[in-house]
Amino acid sequence: MTRERFIELATAEQEPLRRFLLALCGGDRAEAEDIAQDALVKAYLASSGYVERYKFRTWLFKIAYRTFLDHARRPRPERMPDAGWRAESDLGADAAFRHEALYRAIDQLPEQSRAAVLLYHIDGYSILDIAAITHSNPVAVRQRLSRGLRLLRKILKP
C-alpha cells in the first residue's frame, strides 16, 4: 500500500475511529486521542502487510481496539470524563441531555460488551466484522451483545 493510499483510507475512517475510541475510553478525550494516534502510527507501520481484499476499516479498527487494550492495561491516574464523546456533532444540548442515562449505562458495561454494543448498534458492524476487530469468534460476540443489552436494560430500568 502506498503512503498516499494509506492517508486516503485513514482520513476517511478517522471520525468513526475517534468516536469509537472516545466511547471505549468513557469520554476521556485526551486518552482517546492518544490511542487514536498510536493506532494510526501502528497501522501505517503495518500497512505493507495489509491485504487489499479485506475491509480497511475492519483492519484499522482491529489495530485500534488492540491499542486500546494495551493502554487499558497500563496504570493511569484518576480521570474525569469530559462527556464529549456523546456524538456532539449529531446531537444538540437538549438531545444529549435526554440520552445522558444511556451514555452513563454504556460506560458501565464491561469493556468487551461495550465494544461489541458500540460496534454493532452505533457503527453498524456485522457480527463477523466485530469478531475480526476484537479477535474473538462470532459466538462470543453474540454472547457479549446479548449480555451487554441485558445489562443495559437492567441499568436503565426505572
Residue pairs with C-beta under 8 A, 6 or more apart in sequence:
1 47
1 48
1 50
1 52
6 43
6 44
6 47
9 56
9 60
10 40
10 43
10 44
10 60
13 56
13 57
13 60
13 61
14 36
16 57
16 123
17 36
17 39
17 60
17 61
17 64
18 32
18 33
18 36
19 85
19 87
19 122
19 123
20 61
20 64
20 118
20 119
20 122
20 123
21 32
21 35
21 36
21 39
21 64
21 68
22 28
22 29
22 32
22 84
22 85
23 85
23 106
23 114
23 118
23 122
24 32
24 65
24 68
24 111
24 114
24 115
24 118
25 31
25 32
25 35
25 68
25 85
26 81
26 107
27 81
27 82
27 83
27 84
27 85
27 86
27 103
27 107
28 79
28 81
28 82
29 82
29 84
29 85
31 71
31 76
31 79
32 85
34 71
35 64
35 67
35 68
35 71
36 64
38 67
38 71
39 60
39 63
39 64
39 67
39 68
42 63
42 67
43 59
43 60
43 63
43 64
46 63
50 56
50 59
55 129
58 125
58 129
58 132
58 133
61 119
61 125
61 133
62 132
62 133
62 134
62 135
65 115
65 133
65 134
65 135
66 135
69 111
72 111
81 107
83 103
85 103
86 96
86 99
86 100
86 103
87 96
88 96
91 99
101 156
102 152
102 156
105 152
105 155
105 156
106 114
106 117
106 118
106 152
107 114
108 151
108 155
109 117
109 148
109 151
109 152
110 148
112 134
112 136
112 144
113 144
113 145
113 147
113 148
113 151
114 148
115 130
115 133
115 134
115 144
116 130
116 134
116 141
116 144
116 145
116 148
117 144
117 145
117 148
117 149
117 152
119 125
119 129
119 130
119 133
119 134
120 127
120 130
120 145
125 133
127 138
127 141
127 142
127 145
128 138
130 141
131 137
131 138
131 140
131 141
134 141
136 144
